[in-house]
């Protein structure tokens, strides 16, 4: 390029910067759109697979066992109500088929006195 036209060089540089910025924006927009559509499907599949994993089921069962043990060892009605409330909250937060039958029976009975 000639040194006689410094304005042309500046315009070319500005154009390149604008194209790079527009390209970056387009890539970002595509990533956001992907996350909003396919990302949700992928997350649902990941969640489903996690909930079906042996580690999740074993951990869930262990949590319910610990809550049942704490409930049985509770010394006051207030303590039992607190543990019962946590147990009910956990049961409502997981798929119903993963809640153990003994926990379902305990939740159906309600809080009992020690």
ZAFI-298534 format. One record per atom (N, C-alpha, C, O): residue in three letters; atom name; x, y, z; residue number from 1. Coordinates in pm, whole numbers, plus 50000, padded with zeros to 5 digits. Example, Ala and Ser with C-alpha at 12.3 -4.5 7.8 and 13.67 -1.06 7.14 Angstrom:
REM residues 2
ala | N | 51319 | 49431 | 50780 | 1
ala | CA | 51230 | 49550 | 50780 | 1
ala | C | 51320 | 49670 | 50780 | 1
ala | O | 51424 | 49668 | 50846 | 1
ser | N | 51285 | 49775 | 50708 | 2
ser | CA | 51367 | 49894 | 50714 | 2
ser | C | 51290 | 50003 | 50787 | 2
ser | O | 51341 | 50114 | 50804 | 2
***
This chain:
REM residues 114
unk | N | 50084 | 49881 | 50000 | 1
unk | CA | 50000 | 50000 | 50000 | 1
unk | C | 50087 | 50123 | 50000 | 1
unk | O | 50202 | 50122 | 50045 | 1
unk | N | 50032 | 50226 | 49950 | 2
unk | CA | 50105 | 50353 | 49943 | 2
unk | C | 50097 | 50425 | 50075 | 2
unk | O | 50000 | 50413 | 50150 | 2
unk | N | 50200 | 50501 | 50102 | 3
unk | CA | 50195 | 50587 | 50219 | 3
unk | C | 50116 | 50713 | 50188 | 3
unk | O | 50092 | 50796 | 50276 | 3
unk | N | 50075 | 50727 | 50062 | 4
unk | CA | 49998 | 50844 | 50020 | 4
unk | C | 49853 | 50837 | 50069 | 4
unk | O | 49784 | 50939 | 50073 | 4
unk | N | 49807 | 50716 | 50107 | 5
unk | CA | 49667 | 50701 | 50147 | 5
unk | C | 49656 | 50638 | 50286 | 5
unk | O | 49612 | 50524 | 50298 | 5
unk | N | 49696 | 50710 | 50391 | 6
unk | CA | 49688 | 50652 | 50526 | 6
unk | C | 49543 | 50627 | 50569 | 6
unk | O | 49519 | 50541 | 50655 | 6
unk | N | 49448 | 50697 | 50513 | 7
unk | CA | 49307 | 50678 | 50547 | 7
unk | C | 49257 | 50542 | 50502 | 7
unk | O | 49174 | 50481 | 50570 | 7
unk | N | 49306 | 50492 | 50389 | 8
unk | CA | 49264 | 50361 | 50339 | 8
unk | C | 49315 | 50251 | 50433 | 8
unk | O | 49242 | 50156 | 50464 | 8
unk | N | 49438 | 50263 | 50477 | 9
unk | CA | 49495 | 50166 | 50571 | 9
unk | C | 49414 | 50164 | 50700 | 9
unk | O | 49386 | 50057 | 50754 | 9
unk | N | 49378 | 50278 | 50750 | 10
unk | CA | 49298 | 50288 | 50873 | 10
unk | C | 49161 | 50224 | 50852 | 10
unk | O | 49112 | 50154 | 50941 | 10
unk | N | 49100 | 50247 | 50738 | 11
unk | CA | 48969 | 50187 | 50709 | 11
unk | C | 48977 | 50035 | 50701 | 11
unk | O | 48888 | 49964 | 50748 | 11
unk | N | 49084 | 49986 | 50641 | 12
unk | CA | 49102 | 49841 | 50632 | 12
unk | C | 49118 | 49782 | 50773 | 12
unk | O | 49058 | 49679 | 50803 | 12
unk | N | 49196 | 49844 | 50857 | 13
unk | CA | 49217 | 49796 | 50994 | 13
unk | C | 49085 | 49801 | 51072 | 13
unk | O | 49052 | 49706 | 51144 | 13
unk | N | 49011 | 49908 | 51058 | 14
unk | CA | 48881 | 49920 | 51126 | 14
unk | C | 48786 | 49813 | 51075 | 14
unk | O | 48712 | 49753 | 51154 | 14
unk | N | 48787 | 49787 | 50944 | 15
unk | CA | 48701 | 49683 | 50887 | 15
unk | C | 48736 | 49545 | 50941 | 15
unk | O | 48647 | 49466 | 50973 | 15
unk | N | 48865 | 49516 | 50951 | 16
unk | CA | 48908 | 49387 | 51004 | 16
unk | C | 48865 | 49373 | 51150 | 16
unk | O | 48816 | 49267 | 51191 | 16
unk | N | 48883 | 49477 | 51229 | 17
unk | CA | 48842 | 49474 | 51370 | 17
unk | C | 48691 | 49454 | 51381 | 17
unk | O | 48644 | 49378 | 51466 | 17
unk | N | 48615 | 49521 | 51295 | 18
unk | CA | 48469 | 49506 | 51297 | 18
unk | C | 48429 | 49364 | 51260 | 18
unk | O | 48340 | 49308 | 51323 | 18
unk | N | 48493 | 49304 | 51161 | 19
unk | CA | 48462 | 49167 | 51121 | 19
unk | C | 48495 | 49067 | 51233 | 19
unk | O | 48418 | 48975 | 51259 | 19
unk | N | 48610 | 49087 | 51297 | 20
unk | CA | 48647 | 48999 | 51408 | 20
unk | C | 48545 | 49011 | 51522 | 20
unk | O | 48504 | 48911 | 51581 | 20
unk | N | 48504 | 49134 | 51553 | 21
unk | CA | 48405 | 49156 | 51658 | 21
unk | C | 48271 | 49094 | 51622 | 21
unk | O | 48206 | 49032 | 51707 | 21
unk | N | 48229 | 49110 | 51498 | 22
unk | CA | 48103 | 49051 | 51452 | 22
unk | C | 48111 | 48899 | 51455 | 22
unk | O | 48014 | 48832 | 51492 | 22
unk | N | 48225 | 48844 | 51415 | 23
unk | CA | 48243 | 48699 | 51420 | 23
unk | C | 48237 | 48647 | 51563 | 23
unk | O | 48175 | 48544 | 51588 | 23
unk | N | 48299 | 48717 | 51656 | 24
unk | CA | 48294 | 48678 | 51797 | 24
unk | C | 48153 | 48682 | 51852 | 24
unk | O | 48112 | 48594 | 51927 | 24
unk | N | 48078 | 48786 | 51814 | 25
unk | CA | 47939 | 48797 | 51857 | 25
unk | C | 47857 | 48682 | 51800 | 25
unk | O | 47774 | 48625 | 51870 | 25
unk | N | 47879 | 48649 | 51672 | 26
unk | CA | 47805 | 48539 | 51609 | 26
unk | C | 47835 | 48406 | 51678 | 26
unk | O | 47744 | 48326 | 51699 | 26
unk | N | 47959 | 48382 | 51713 | 27
unk | CA | 47996 | 48259 | 51782 | 27
unk | C | 47930 | 48253 | 51919 | 27
unk | O | 47878 | 48149 | 51959 | 27
unk | N | 47931 | 48365 | 51988 | 28
unk | CA | 47866 | 48371 | 52120 | 28
unk | C | 47716 | 48346 | 52107 | 28
unk | O | 47658 | 48272 | 52187 | 28
unk | N | 47652 | 48406 | 52008 | 29
unk | CA | 47508 | 48389 | 51988 | 29
unk | C | 47476 | 48243 | 51958 | 29
unk | O | 47376 | 48190 | 52007 | 29
unk | N | 47559 | 48178 | 51878 | 30
unk | CA | 47537 | 48035 | 51848 | 30
unk | C | 47553 | 47950 | 51973 | 30
unk | O | 47478 | 47854 | 51993 | 30
unk | N | 47650 | 47983 | 52056 | 31
unk | CA | 47672 | 47907 | 52180 | 31
unk | C | 47553 | 47923 | 52274 | 31
unk | O | 47511 | 47826 | 52337 | 31
unk | N | 47499 | 48043 | 52284 | 32
unk | CA | 47383 | 48067 | 52370 | 32
unk | C | 47261 | 47991 | 52317 | 32
unk | O | 47187 | 47930 | 52393 | 32
unk | N | 47242 | 47996 | 52185 | 33
unk | CA | 47129 | 47924 | 52125 | 33
unk | C | 47143 | 47774 | 52145 | 33
unk | O | 47045 | 47706 | 52172 | 33
unk | N | 47264 | 47722 | 52132 | 34
unk | CA | 47288 | 47579 | 52152 | 34
unk | C | 47258 | 47539 | 52295 | 34
unk | O | 47194 | 47437 | 52320 | 34
unk | N | 47303 | 47621 | 52388 | 35
unk | CA | 47281 | 47590 | 52530 | 35
unk | C | 47132 | 47595 | 52564 | 35
unk | O | 47084 | 47519 | 52648 | 35
unk | N | 47058 | 47686 | 52498 | 36
unk | CA | 46915 | 47701 | 52527 | 36
unk | C | 46833 | 47588 | 52467 | 36
unk | O | 46723 | 47560 | 52515 | 36
unk | N | 46882 | 47523 | 52363 | 37
unk | CA | 46804 | 47418 | 52298 | 37
unk | C | 46864 | 47280 | 52326 | 37
unk | O | 46809 | 47203 | 52404 | 37
unk | N | 46975 | 47251 | 52265 | 38
unk | CA | 47038 | 47120 | 52283 | 38
unk | C | 47094 | 47102 | 52423 | 38
unk | O | 47098 | 46991 | 52475 | 38
unk | N | 47137 | 47211 | 52484 | 39
unk | CA | 47192 | 47203 | 52619 | 39
unk | C | 47092 | 47149 | 52719 | 39
unk | O | 47129 | 47073 | 52808 | 39
unk | N | 46966 | 47188 | 52704 | 40
unk | CA | 46863 | 47139 | 52796 | 40
unk | C | 46841 | 46989 | 52778 | 40
unk | O | 46826 | 46916 | 52876 | 40
unk | N | 46840 | 46946 | 52655 | 41
unk | CA | 46822 | 46803 | 52627 | 41
unk | C | 46938 | 46724 | 52686 | 41
unk | O | 46918 | 46621 | 52750 | 41
unk | N | 47059 | 46772 | 52664 | 42
unk | CA | 47177 | 46705 | 52719 | 42
unk | C | 47172 | 46701 | 52871 | 42
unk | O | 47207 | 46600 | 52932 | 42
unk | N | 47129 | 46810 | 52932 | 43
unk | CA | 47121 | 46815 | 53078 | 43
unk | C | 47016 | 46716 | 53128 | 43
unk | O | 47038 | 46649 | 53229 | 43
unk | N | 46903 | 46708 | 53060 | 44
unk | CA | 46799 | 46613 | 53100 | 44
unk | C | 46849 | 46469 | 53091 | 44
unk | O | 46822 | 46387 | 53178 | 44
unk | N | 46922 | 46440 | 52985 | 45
unk | CA | 46979 | 46305 | 52968 | 45
unk | C | 47080 | 46277 | 53078 | 45
unk | O | 47081 | 46169 | 53137 | 45
unk | N | 47166 | 46374 | 53106 | 46
unk | CA | 47266 | 46357 | 53213 | 46
unk | C | 47198 | 46334 | 53348 | 46
unk | O | 47240 | 46247 | 53425 | 46
unk | N | 47094 | 46411 | 53376 | 47
unk | CA | 47020 | 46396 | 53502 | 47
unk | C | 46956 | 46258 | 53510 | 47
unk | O | 46963 | 46192 | 53614 | 47
unk | N | 46894 | 46215 | 53401 | 48
unk | CA | 46830 | 46083 | 53398 | 48
unk | C | 46933 | 45973 | 53422 | 48
unk | O | 46910 | 45882 | 53501 | 48
unk | N | 47047 | 45982 | 53354 | 49
unk | CA | 47152 | 45882 | 53371 | 49
unk | C | 47206 | 45882 | 53513 | 49
unk | O | 47232 | 45776 | 53570 | 49
unk | N | 47224 | 46001 | 53571 | 50
unk | CA | 47274 | 46011 | 53708 | 50
unk | C | 47176 | 45947 | 53806 | 50
unk | O | 47217 | 45873 | 53895 | 50
unk | N | 47046 | 45976 | 53789 | 51
unk | CA | 46946 | 45922 | 53881 | 51
unk | C | 46935 | 45770 | 53868 | 51
unk | O | 46890 | 45703 | 53962 | 51
unk | N | 46973 | 45716 | 53757 | 52
unk | CA | 46969 | 45571 | 53737 | 52
unk | C | 47101 | 45503 | 53776 | 52
unk | O | 47110 | 45380 | 53773 | 52
unk | N | 47202 | 45582 | 53812 | 53
unk | CA | 47332 | 45523 | 53844 | 53
unk | C | 47326 | 45453 | 53979 | 53
unk | O | 47250 | 45491 | 54068 | 53
unk | N | 47408 | 45351 | 53993 | 54
unk | CA | 47415 | 45274 | 54117 | 54
unk | C | 47465 | 45362 | 54233 | 54
unk | O | 47418 | 45349 | 54346 | 54
unk | N | 47560 | 45450 | 54203 | 55
unk | CA | 47616 | 45537 | 54308 | 55
unk | C | 47508 | 45630 | 54365 | 55
unk | O | 47501 | 45650 | 54486 | 55
unk | N | 47425 | 45686 | 54278 | 56
unk | CA | 47318 | 45776 | 54324 | 56
unk | C | 47218 | 45699 | 54409 | 56
unk | O | 47179 | 45744 | 54516 | 56
unk | N | 47177 | 45583 | 54360 | 57
unk | CA | 47078 | 45503 | 54433 | 57
unk | C | 47132 | 45458 | 54569 | 57
unk | O | 47060 | 45461 | 54669 | 57
unk | N | 47258 | 45415 | 54572 | 58
unk | CA | 47318 | 45372 | 54699 | 58
unk | C | 47330 | 45490 | 54795 | 58
unk | O | 47304 | 45475 | 54915 | 58
unk | N | 47370 | 45604 | 54746 | 59
unk | CA | 47382 | 45722 | 54830 | 59
unk | C | 47247 | 45767 | 54884 | 59
unk | O | 47236 | 45806 | 55000 | 59
unk | N | 47146 | 45761 | 54798 | 60
unk | CA | 47011 | 45799 | 54840 | 60
unk | C | 46961 | 45704 | 54949 | 60
unk | O | 46904 | 45746 | 55049 | 60
unk | N | 46983 | 45576 | 54927 | 61
unk | CA | 46941 | 45476 | 55026 | 61
unk | C | 47014 | 45499 | 55159 | 61
unk | O | 46953 | 45490 | 55266 | 61
unk | N | 47144 | 45528 | 55153 | 62
unk | CA | 47223 | 45554 | 55274 | 62
unk | C | 47168 | 45678 | 55347 | 62
unk | O | 47157 | 45678 | 55470 | 62
unk | N | 47135 | 45782 | 55273 | 63
unk | CA | 47079 | 45903 | 55335 | 63
unk | C | 46948 | 45872 | 55407 | 63
unk | O | 46927 | 45915 | 55520 | 63
unk | N | 46861 | 45796 | 55340 | 64
unk | CA | 46733 | 45761 | 55404 | 64
unk | C | 46755 | 45671 | 55526 | 64
unk | O | 46685 | 45685 | 55626 | 64
unk | N | 46851 | 45579 | 55516 | 65
unk | CA | 46881 | 45493 | 55632 | 65
unk | C | 46929 | 45577 | 55750 | 65
unk | O | 46887 | 45553 | 55864 | 65
unk | N | 47015 | 45674 | 55725 | 66
unk | CA | 47066 | 45761 | 55832 | 66
unk | C | 46953 | 45844 | 55893 | 66
unk | O | 46949 | 45864 | 56014 | 66
unk | N | 46862 | 45891 | 55808 | 67
unk | CA | 46749 | 45968 | 55860 | 67
unk | C | 46656 | 45880 | 55944 | 67
unk | O | 46608 | 45923 | 56049 | 67
unk | N | 46632 | 45758 | 55897 | 68
unk | CA | 46548 | 45666 | 55975 | 68
unk | C | 46612 | 45634 | 56110 | 68
unk | O | 46543 | 45628 | 56212 | 68
unk | N | 46741 | 45613 | 56110 | 69
unk | CA | 46812 | 45584 | 56235 | 69
unk | C | 46805 | 45704 | 56330 | 69
unk | O | 46781 | 45688 | 56449 | 69
unk | N | 46827 | 45822 | 56277 | 70
unk | CA | 46819 | 45943 | 56359 | 70
unk | C | 46677 | 45961 | 56413 | 70
unk | O | 46659 | 46003 | 56528 | 70
unk | N | 46577 | 45930 | 56331 | 71
unk | CA | 46438 | 45940 | 56373 | 71
unk | C | 46411 | 45842 | 56488 | 71
unk | O | 46346 | 45877 | 56586 | 71
unk | N | 46461 | 45720 | 56475 | 72
unk | CA | 46439 | 45619 | 56580 | 72
unk | C | 46511 | 45656 | 56709 | 72
unk | O | 46463 | 45624 | 56818 | 72
unk | N | 46624 | 45723 | 56699 | 73
unk | CA | 46702 | 45761 | 56817 | 73
unk | C | 46658 | 45895 | 56879 | 73
unk | O | 46705 | 45930 | 56987 | 73
unk | N | 46571 | 45967 | 56813 | 74
unk | CA | 46530 | 46099 | 56862 | 74
unk | C | 46468 | 46087 | 57001 | 74
unk | O | 46393 | 45994 | 57030 | 74
unk | N | 46501 | 46182 | 57085 | 75
unk | CA | 46457 | 46176 | 57224 | 75
unk | C | 46335 | 46263 | 57254 | 75
unk | O | 46272 | 46249 | 57359 | 75
unk | N | 46302 | 46352 | 57161 | 76
unk | CA | 46185 | 46437 | 57184 | 76
unk | C | 46100 | 46446 | 57058 | 76
unk | O | 46144 | 46414 | 56948 | 76
unk | N | 45977 | 46489 | 57078 | 77
unk | CA | 45886 | 46504 | 56964 | 77
unk | C | 45938 | 46611 | 56868 | 77
unk | O | 45929 | 46593 | 56746 | 77
unk | N | 45993 | 46720 | 56920 | 78
unk | CA | 46048 | 46826 | 56834 | 78
unk | C | 46160 | 46772 | 56745 | 78
unk | O | 46167 | 46803 | 56626 | 78
unk | N | 46245 | 46690 | 56804 | 79
unk | CA | 46356 | 46631 | 56727 | 79
unk | C | 46301 | 46539 | 56617 | 79
unk | O | 46349 | 46541 | 56504 | 79
unk | N | 46201 | 46459 | 56652 | 80
unk | CA | 46140 | 46369 | 56554 | 80
unk | C | 46073 | 46449 | 56441 | 80
unk | O | 46084 | 46413 | 56324 | 80
unk | N | 46004 | 46556 | 56478 | 81
unk | CA | 45937 | 46638 | 56376 | 81
unk | C | 46039 | 46700 | 56280 | 81
unk | O | 46014 | 46709 | 56160 | 81
unk | N | 46151 | 46743 | 56334 | 82
unk | CA | 46256 | 46803 | 56250 | 82
unk | C | 46312 | 46699 | 56153 | 82
unk | O | 46325 | 46726 | 56034 | 82
unk | N | 46344 | 46583 | 56203 | 83
unk | CA | 46399 | 46477 | 56118 | 83
unk | C | 46295 | 46431 | 56017 | 83
unk | O | 46326 | 46406 | 55901 | 83
unk | N | 46171 | 46419 | 56061 | 84
unk | CA | 46062 | 46380 | 55972 | 84
unk | C | 46047 | 46481 | 55859 | 84
unk | O | 46026 | 46444 | 55743 | 84
unk | N | 46057 | 46607 | 55893 | 85
unk | CA | 46046 | 46713 | 55792 | 85
unk | C | 46157 | 46703 | 55688 | 85
unk | O | 46132 | 46720 | 55569 | 85
unk | N | 46280 | 46677 | 55733 | 86
unk | CA | 46392 | 46661 | 55640 | 86
unk | C | 46369 | 46538 | 55552 | 86
unk | O | 46392 | 46543 | 55431 | 86
unk | N | 46323 | 46430 | 55611 | 87
unk | CA | 46297 | 46307 | 55536 | 87
unk | C | 46189 | 46331 | 55429 | 87
unk | O | 46203 | 46286 | 55315 | 87
unk | N | 46084 | 46399 | 55467 | 88
unk | CA | 45976 | 46429 | 55372 | 88
unk | C | 46027 | 46517 | 55259 | 88
unk | O | 45993 | 46496 | 55142 | 88
unk | N | 46108 | 46616 | 55293 | 89
unk | CA | 46165 | 46706 | 55191 | 89
unk | C | 46253 | 46628 | 55093 | 89
unk | O | 46245 | 46649 | 54972 | 89
unk | N | 46336 | 46539 | 55144 | 90
unk | CA | 46423 | 46458 | 55057 | 90
unk | C | 46339 | 46365 | 54968 | 90
unk | O | 46370 | 46347 | 54851 | 90
unk | N | 46235 | 46308 | 55024 | 91
unk | CA | 46150 | 46217 | 54947 | 91
unk | C | 46077 | 46291 | 54835 | 91
unk | O | 46057 | 46238 | 54726 | 91
unk | N | 46036 | 46414 | 54863 | 92
unk | CA | 45968 | 46493 | 54761 | 92
unk | C | 46064 | 46541 | 54652 | 92
unk | O | 46022 | 46572 | 54541 | 92
unk | N | 46194 | 46546 | 54684 | 93
unk | CA | 46292 | 46595 | 54589 | 93
unk | C | 46352 | 46490 | 54499 | 93
unk | O | 46433 | 46522 | 54412 | 93
unk | N | 46314 | 46365 | 54517 | 94
unk | CA | 46369 | 46261 | 54430 | 94
unk | C | 46253 | 46185 | 54364 | 94
unk | O | 46139 | 46193 | 54410 | 94
unk | N | 46282 | 46114 | 54257 | 95
unk | CA | 46176 | 46039 | 54189 | 95
unk | C | 46109 | 45940 | 54285 | 95
unk | O | 46177 | 45874 | 54363 | 95
unk | N | 45976 | 45931 | 54281 | 96
unk | CA | 45903 | 45846 | 54376 | 96
unk | C | 45947 | 45699 | 54375 | 96
unk | O | 45942 | 45633 | 54478 | 96
unk | N | 45988 | 45649 | 54260 | 97
unk | CA | 46029 | 45508 | 54255 | 97
unk | C | 46163 | 45484 | 54326 | 97
unk | O | 46201 | 45369 | 54347 | 97
unk | N | 46233 | 45589 | 54363 | 98
unk | CA | 46361 | 45575 | 54433 | 98
unk | C | 46347 | 45590 | 54584 | 98
unk | O | 46443 | 45569 | 54658 | 98
unk | N | 46227 | 45626 | 54631 | 99
unk | CA | 46205 | 45636 | 54775 | 99
unk | C | 46177 | 45495 | 54827 | 99
unk | O | 46084 | 45429 | 54780 | 99
unk | N | 46256 | 45448 | 54924 | 100
unk | CA | 46236 | 45313 | 54977 | 100
unk | C | 46097 | 45297 | 55038 | 100
unk | O | 46039 | 45391 | 55091 | 100
unk | N | 46044 | 45174 | 55029 | 101
unk | CA | 45909 | 45148 | 55079 | 101
unk | C | 45896 | 45176 | 55229 | 101
unk | O | 45793 | 45228 | 55273 | 101
unk | N | 45998 | 45142 | 55307 | 102
unk | CA | 45989 | 45167 | 55451 | 102
unk | C | 45982 | 45316 | 55481 | 102
unk | O | 45917 | 45357 | 55578 | 102
unk | N | 46047 | 45397 | 55400 | 103
unk | CA | 46040 | 45543 | 55418 | 103
unk | C | 45900 | 45592 | 55380 | 103
unk | O | 45843 | 45677 | 55448 | 103
unk | N | 45845 | 45538 | 55272 | 104
unk | CA | 45708 | 45575 | 55232 | 104
unk | C | 45608 | 45542 | 55342 | 104
unk | O | 45518 | 45621 | 55371 | 104
unk | N | 45625 | 45423 | 55404 | 105
unk | CA | 45535 | 45385 | 55513 | 105
unk | C | 45549 | 45478 | 55633 | 105
unk | O | 45450 | 45517 | 55694 | 105
unk | N | 45673 | 45512 | 55666 | 106
unk | CA | 45696 | 45603 | 55779 | 106
unk | C | 45636 | 45740 | 55749 | 106
unk | O | 45574 | 45801 | 55837 | 106
unk | N | 45653 | 45788 | 55629 | 107
unk | CA | 45596 | 45918 | 55593 | 107
unk | C | 45443 | 45915 | 55593 | 107
unk | O | 45379 | 46015 | 55624 | 107
unk | N | 45387 | 45802 | 55557 | 108
unk | CA | 45241 | 45788 | 55556 | 108
unk | C | 45185 | 45788 | 55699 | 108
unk | O | 45076 | 45840 | 55723 | 108
unk | N | 45260 | 45731 | 55794 | 109
unk | CA | 45215 | 45727 | 55934 | 109
unk | C | 45220 | 45863 | 56000 | 109
unk | O | 45134 | 45897 | 56081 | 109
unk | N | 45321 | 45939 | 55967 | 110
unk | CA | 45339 | 46069 | 56032 | 110
unk | C | 45428 | 46057 | 56154 | 110
unk | O | 45481 | 45950 | 56185 | 110
unk | N | 45445 | 46167 | 56221 | 111
unk | CA | 45533 | 46174 | 56338 | 111
unk | C | 45466 | 46102 | 56454 | 111
unk | O | 45348 | 46124 | 56483 | 111
unk | N | 45544 | 46016 | 56520 | 112
unk | CA | 45495 | 45947 | 56640 | 112
unk | C | 45575 | 45990 | 56759 | 112
unk | O | 45687 | 46039 | 56745 | 112
unk | N | 45519 | 45973 | 56877 | 113
unk | CA | 45591 | 46009 | 57000 | 113
unk | C | 45698 | 45905 | 57029 | 113
unk | O | 45681 | 45787 | 56999 | 113
unk | N | 45810 | 45951 | 57089 | 114
unk | CA | 45918 | 45857 | 57122 | 114
unk | C | 45877 | 45758 | 57228 | 114
unk | O | 45957 | 45673 | 57267 | 114
***
